[in-house]
Amino acid sequence: MRMNTVFRGIGVVVGLALIAAAFVLAYVVTPDYVKRLPDDTDTTRSYAGTFKTLVDAAEVAKGNVAGAIKTNVPLTVQRTVKVEKTSGDTALVSDSRTTAAAGTTVEKTDWKYAVDRKTLEATTSHPSSWQVVDAKGLTVSWPLGAQKKTYVGWRPETETTTPLTYTRSESKSGVGTYVYDAHLPPTRITDAQVLASLPPAVPKATLALVGQLGTLTPQAKLQLAQLLQTMPDPVPLAYTLESTDTFWIHPETGLVIDTLRAQQRVAGIVDPGSGTFLPLLPVSDVTYQQTPKSVSDAANDAKDAHDVINFVGTILPVIVGIVGALLIAAVLLIRRRRPRGTATPPPSTPPSTPTAPPTTPPTTPPTA
């Protein structure tokens, strides 16, 4: 009897433990360890488009302004996002991009960010040894469980932020997405990596030629002529970026399924007195989008991530919980044995009817 009681107790405890494990899987493991940026993230996406206008920096430096301006040049971009290190809920993420015009590399950048692995926002909570950009908002992707709201996005070229506004829901390559739009008005480019690919200065004679050949307004031409009289030779250049972007995001995983960008960089000079920027010449006017293969790859990655989240967060907890409940039910339904040492009474028999003694006939006395 005692051994059976022990076994029943163990069964109930195991069943309760399985039910508790189901809740832990669903409400602790999944949100804290599954729904966050994986530490093995290493994703490359390809983009293709056209430089409507592209200024050859080398030709500009030579003073050949007319020969430096090219149009309708094929563009490709390779972007790789990789988790380099992790520390608890923080990840060190690299964002590497290579831009090529007709097969020739025109720009390479590599930004590193410390991001919260759940919100994907830049964070200052990271090991002091990490050398990262002092960014704000979203940098490389959206959070797992993206919402229909406006997020803050980081623009590395200008080291500023811009709103990422939810506009609609749309299917893209077989998965549901939230669509976000962003617009960056003309803003000074300050990132050293981007500026390194652009001419830092040009001779005064070249700028004077730009004033003659370009499309400056009469007022801008007058302002340029006045500035050239007071500026050094060569004249330092400044640049602005204007961008209109659309992103298709898989809300459950935060993965970017597709991206469409239209960007314009403009060269100009800064008035030393007022600090105002005088735009002179577009150095690049480009539109590009993820290639169909990259869109398909991103959609497949989103489906795989969804399957993992669904299995760990829903299917596995349900299975474990049901097994636990069935085990408890089976234990409770086992028929208890009778206590040892209790004698089983013999089957009862009806009382026998007493039999009357046989009747002896009277003896007739002998006749005399």
N, C-alpha and C positions, 0 to 999 in steps of 0.2 A: 504493500500500500504506500509506504513512504517513498519508494523509488518512483512510482507512478506520479505521485504528487510533485516530486522534483522535476521530472520530465515535463509535466504540464506547466510548471512555473517557468522553466527555461523556454518553452515554446511561446508563452505569452510575452516574456521579455524580448525574445528575438523578434516577434511580430511587431511589438511597439517600437523597437529600434529601427526596423525597416520603414515603418510609417514616419518616424522622425527623420530618417535619412532622406525620404522622399521630399519632405518639406525643406530640408537643408539644400538638396540639389536644386529645387525650384527657386528658393528665395534667398539663398546665400551664395552657393557655388556659381549659379548662372549669372546673376547681376554683378558679382564681385570678381569672378575669374574668367567667365566666358564672354560676357558682354563688355569687352574692353579691347584696346588695340593689341593684337597678338605680338609677342616678342620676336617672332620669326618673320614679321612683315618685310617683304622685299618685292616690290611691284614696279614693273616698267610699263609705261603707256606710250604709244606713238601718236603723233598728231601730224596733219598735213594741211597745207593751205597755200597761199600766195602772198608774196610781197607785192602789193600794188605799186609801192614806191620803196626803193632801197638806195641809200646813199653809201657809196664805197668810201670808207674812211681813209684808205690809203690814197685814193685819187684826190680827195679833198685836201689832204695834207700837202699834196703836190701843187695845189692851186688849180687843178683841173675840175672845176665845178660842173661844167656841162657834161664832161665824160663820166663824172662820178654818179650821176643820177641814173638809176636803172628802174625799169618797170616790169611788172608781171613776171617776177622771178619765183620759181617753185620753192616752197618752204617745207621743211620737216623739223619736228621737235621730238626729242626723246627725253622723257621724264622718268626718273626712278625715285621712289619713296622707300626708304629702308630704315628699320629700327636698328640702331647701332648698339644701344645699351638700354637696360631698364634698371630702375631702382624703385621697388614697390609699385605704386600707382603712377609713376612718372617714367616716360620714355624719351631717350635721346634719338631724334629722328632726323635723317638727312634728306634733303630735297635737291636732287641734282638734275640740271637741265642742259641739254645741248641743242642749239639752234643752228641749222644749216640752210644756206641759200644755194640752190642748184648743186647740192652735194658738198659745198664748201662751208666749213664751220665758221660762223660769224660771232657766236657768243656761247660761253660756257659759264655756268654758275653752280654753286654748291652751298646751300644754306642749311644750317643745323639749328634745330629747335628743341627745347624741352617742353613736352606736352603732357597734359593729364591724359592717362590712358582711357578714361571713361568719357570725359567731355571733349577730348581732342583740342582743348584750348591751350594756348601757351601758358606756361606757369613759371614762377620764379622759385618754386620748391623743387630744387634739384641739387645733386652733388656739386660742390664748388669747383671740382676739376673739369666739369663740362663747359666747353667753350661754345656758347649758343647765342643766337640773335635775341636781342631784347624785344621780343615780339609781343603782340596782344591779339586776342581773339583766335579764330580758327586759322590754321596754317597749311595743313596738308590734306585734311579731309573733314567730314562732318562727324558728329558723335553718333554712336550706336543708339538708335531710337530717336532719330532726327524728328523735329516737330515742325508744324506749319506756322513758322514764325520768322522773324528777322534776326539773323545772327550777325556778329561782327567778324569780318574777315581781314586778314593781314595782307598788305601789298609790299612784298620785299623790295621791289625796285625803288619805291618812294619812301619806304619805312613809315607807312601810315596805315590807317584802317579804312574800311569802306563797308557799308551795309550790304548784307546778303539777304535779299528779300524773297520770301516764299511767294510764288505767283500762281501755281497750279499743280495738279497731279497729272501724270502722264505715263503711259507704258512705253518702255524703251528696251528693245531687244528681248522682249518676253518677261520683263520684270517691272513691277510698279515703281515709279519714282516720284519724288517731289522735285519741282523745278524752282530754282532760285536765280534771280537776276541781280547783277551788281553793276554799278556805274561809277567809275573814277573820273572826276573832272580833271582837266589839265593840272598836273601836280609835279613839282620839281623831282627829278630823279636824283637820289642821294646815295644809293648803294654803290660801293666802290667796285664790286665785280662787274656791274652793268656799265658803269662809267668807263671802266678799263677798255671796253670794246668800242668806245666812241671817241672821236677826235677831241682831245682836251683843249686845243686852241688852234686857230687858223690865222694866217697873215691878214693884215688889214686890207691888202689889195684884193684878197679872195672875198672878204665880206663886202667890199665895195662892189665887186662883180655880182655877188648875190643880190645886192640892192637893185642892180640894173636888170638882172635876168629874172629875178623872182617875181612874185605876185603881191609884193607889199603895197599897202595903201600909200598914197602920197604923204600922209601924216607919219606913217611908220618909216618911210624912206628918209624924211627930214630928221626924225629922231635918230635913225641909224647914223646919218652923216654927222650929226652933232656929237654923238657918243664916240665915234671913231676918232674925233679930234682929241679926245681926252684919255683914251684907253691905250694900254701898252700894245706893242707889236711883238709877237702875235697876240691876238685878242682871245682871252679865255672864253670858252663856250659853256653854256648851261643847257640842260635838257629837261623837257617835261614829258610825262606819259599821260595819255588819255585812253581809257579802256572801257569797253562794254562787254560783259561776260554773262554767259548762261551756263548753269550747272544742273545736271540731272543726277539726283542723289537717291540711292536705295535707302529708304528711311530706317529699316530695321538694323542694317549693318553700317550705315553711314558711308558706304563706298560710293565713289564718284563713278557713275556709269558712262557719262559723256560730258564733254566740255566744248563750248563754242566761244571763241574770243575774237574781238575786233579791237586792235590797238594801234595807236599812233604816237610816235615819238617825234618831238619837234626840237630842233636846235635853235638856240637864241643867245642873247647876251643880257647880262644883268646891269642895270643902271647903277653905278657905284654910289650915286647920290641918294636916290630914292629906294633902291633895292628892288625895283619893279623889273619884271622879265619881259624882254622884247622878243617875241617869236619871229624867226627868220625863215627857216626851211625845214619841212618834214624830212627826217632822216630815215624813217620807216613807217609804212602804212600797211598793216598786215591783218589778214583774217585767216584763222585756222581752226580746225576741229579734230577731235579724236578720230582715228581711222576706224573703219567698220570692224576690223579684227580686234582692235583694242576695246571697242564697245562690247563686242561679243565676249571677250575674255573677262571684262569687268562684270558683265551680267552673270557669267558662269561662276566667278568668284563669289558674287552675292548669293547665288543659289546654294553653293557649298557652305558658306557661312551660315545661311538660314537653316540648313539641315542640321548643322552642329548645334546651333542654339535651340532648335526645336527638339532635338533628341535629348540633350542634357537638361533642358529646362522644362520639357513637357512629357515626352514619351517615356524616358527613363524614370522620372518620379512617379508617373502613373503606374508603371509596371511594378516598381519596388513597393509602392503603397498598397497595391492590390495583393501582392504576394504576402505582405505583412498582415493585411486584414484577413486573408484566407487562412493563414497559419493560426491566428488567434481564434477564428471561428471553428477550425478543426479541433483545436485543443478543448474548447468549451463544449463541443458536441460529443466528446469521448464519454462513453458510458462508465460511470464509476463502478468499481468492484465493491462487493460486500466486505465489511470488516472481517478480518481473519479471526477464527476462534468461536464463531457463533454457530451452534449446532443447528442443523436443519431438522425440524420436527418431523417424525414419521407421519405418513399419510394417515389421516383419521379413518377409522372403520366404524360402521354403525354397531351399536350395542346388540349383542345376541339376545334372542328371545329365550327366556328360561323354558326348558322342556319339562313338562309334567312327568312325574314318575309313572312308570307303567302300572296299570290297575291290575291287581291280582284277584281273580275271581274267588269269591268266598268258597271255602271248603265245606262240602256237605258232610256233616258228621255221618259216620257209618251207621247203618240201620242195625238196630239190635235184632 
